[in-house]
Amino acid sequence: MADLIITNAVIVTVDPDRRVISDGAIAIKGDRIIDIGTADEIAARHTAGEIIDGAGMAVIPGLIDVHAHAGHGLIKTMASGNSAEWYNACLQAYTVGSTPEFWRAEAQLAALERVRFGVTTGVSLLGGGDSIMRTDEAAYGDAHCDGVLEVGTRSVVAVGTTRPPHPLTYGRWSDMEQEQFPIEFDQQLQTSTALIDRWHGTHGRRINIALLTPTLRAEHVDTLGAENIERAREQAKIVRQLSRDRGLVFTQDGHKRGSVAYAHELGLLGPDALLSHSTGLTEEEIRICADTDTRIAHNPSAIASVYDRCPATELMEAGVIVALGSDATAPDRSGDMFRHMQQAMHYHRTFHKDPSWLPPGKTLEMCTIDGATALGMADDLGSIEVGKKADLTLVDLRRPHLYPANMPVSRIVCFANGNDVHTVIVDGKILMRDRKVTTVDEDKVLDAAQRETDLMLKRTGLEHLLDTPDTFWRSLRMNADA
């Protein structure tokens, strides 16, 4: 007997045969899919304690977001598009202005957003940029993981070390009193190791830990100096070896032209390496990624993709696994992977001046099976197959913008948005049903997020970053000189 059957739905399996079953059903027992077929076939073979009538809906694999940032959910509205001020706000908030309660509240807000948008698995860097990690002590990572667990999504939490010079100053708060601590590389590594020991692979693999070390780019040679560059090189090798020893995904943020070749020189690449952004790569770097089976997190909606282009189509032509990330949340983007699928298609079609690039099916693969492959989780996630985890997203197709009722995959990828998600299941457990999240009180999550944001602003004195700049209205460029 099954625990749950979803029936009368369009099943978009993304399995090896890419089957789309128009009047399909899925049987689930515990946290696993035990059968897939037509509605009549499943009804003949199984009974269940609970049945979801999926009439008018499509079931797709739970969406996967391979690059986002913990913390950003409470920072995203600040600085009105001024990137330098916004980055500085992240630096202050994450190192000296936040408490464990801040990280828990943000984790719940971000996980709640993911559930509502049908994202069942996501990467979250425990900080912002590629060198602001809240790894001075484990309490902050613990708070993040606790918050995610309560909501019920699956999370890959990336922790690690920061770029030299060290020490880096962190602040810890009691009420509104702050005490500051100088934190060295060794302490960050020790904290990261503690989080691995405590959390990796726990709760049905709903929490996994990845390791991160800062990306080294050409500008760092000039800004850090020879001594710190050498330290950074050695520290990157230490973190990378730990990721290999523990069987963890190794990720780096902010790769661009030249940095992939440098990472290859340091021996950092491989099939367990996930490089984010990867803009402006040379032909040699594309070949390096293919030769080393390194995976790419493509974030088409990110500011990095405005400054230069990720050659995602060229990478995929070379045989590289490229998965989609939201780089969320930030001043101009959310965690809605439907939005990022559509952005990816337009981004590369515009570059190639050819609308045939990135068909809807391939684009859906990038945030399902390709995302699972990039995270080393394709045995369990990324497609609807017998034996895999029951991580499923039900999309309500009976919506004006999703009619007429034909070509379901094209409709989902080209026209749907996160608010069309009706029901979400992770590990066989219903997290959202009929657009109502069942695991947490949404009002309490929102109220906690507001409270912790207000406290962070008071601690850091950054309230002025909520002021509307003169260039917000009538100007063609935000924060441009008059």
Secondary structure as UniProt FT lines:
FT   STRAND          2..12
FT   TURN            16..17
FT   STRAND          20..29
FT   TURN            30..31
FT   STRAND          32..38
FT   HELIX           39..45
FT   STRAND          48..53
FT   TURN            55..56
FT   STRAND          57..61
FT   STRAND          63..65
FT   STRAND          68..69
FT   TURN            70..71
FT   HELIX           72..74
FT   TURN            75..77
FT   HELIX           79..81
FT   HELIX           83..95
FT   HELIX           100..116
FT   TURN            117..118
FT   STRAND          119..125
FT   STRAND          127..128
FT   TURN            129..131
FT   STRAND          132..133
FT   HELIX           139..151
FT   STRAND          154..160
FT   STRAND          168..174
FT   TURN            175..176
FT   STRAND          177..183
FT   HELIX           185..199
FT   TURN            200..201
FT   HELIX           202..205
FT   STRAND          207..212
FT   HELIX           218..246
FT   STRAND          250..252
FT   TURN            257..258
FT   HELIX           259..265
FT   TURN            266..267
FT   TURN            271..272
FT   STRAND          273..276
FT   HELIX           283..292
FT   STRAND          295..298
FT   TURN            300..301
FT   HELIX           304..307
FT   HELIX           312..317
FT   TURN            318..319
FT   STRAND          322..324
FT   TURN            331..332
FT   HELIX           337..352
FT   TURN            355..356
FT   HELIX           360..366
FT   TURN            367..368
FT   HELIX           369..374
FT   TURN            375..376
FT   TURN            378..380
FT   TURN            386..387
FT   STRAND          392..396
FT   HELIX           400..402
FT   HELIX           408..415
FT   HELIX           418..420
FT   STRAND          421..426
FT   TURN            427..428
FT   STRAND          429..433
FT   TURN            434..435
FT   STRAND          436..437
FT   HELIX           442..460
FT   HELIX           463..466
FT   HELIX           470..472
FT   TURN            478..479
//
